[in-house]
Amino acid sequence: MSKAEVLMLRIDSNLKKEAFEAAEAMGLTISDVLRMFLVCFASEKKFPFDYEVPNAVTLAAIEEAESGKLKSYDSVDDFFKKMKL
């Protein structure tokens, strides 16, 4: 059996609190969660979740959505009329 190592990392205190609470709600410790992540990451050689850096078009769309400047329609029919479909 290999010797256990200690891993230290710096994270935001709010993130730590939320992560510990989420792990506890699932009956896990934060060590369990990090170990599961590292096992998957090491064996698969990729993130165990989708990790993509958004391009400029996607970033602009996200900004538009978050600013509340999106167009809205009263109904599906109204949408199709405005789109001339």
URRA-V123833 format. One record per pair of residues at least 24 apart in sequence whose C-alpha atoms are under 10 Angstrom apart, sorted by the first residue. I is the first residue (numbers start at 1). J is the second residue. Records with the same first field share a line. If there is no record, write none. Layout:
BEGIN
I->J / J
END
This chain:
BEGIN
7->31 / 34
END
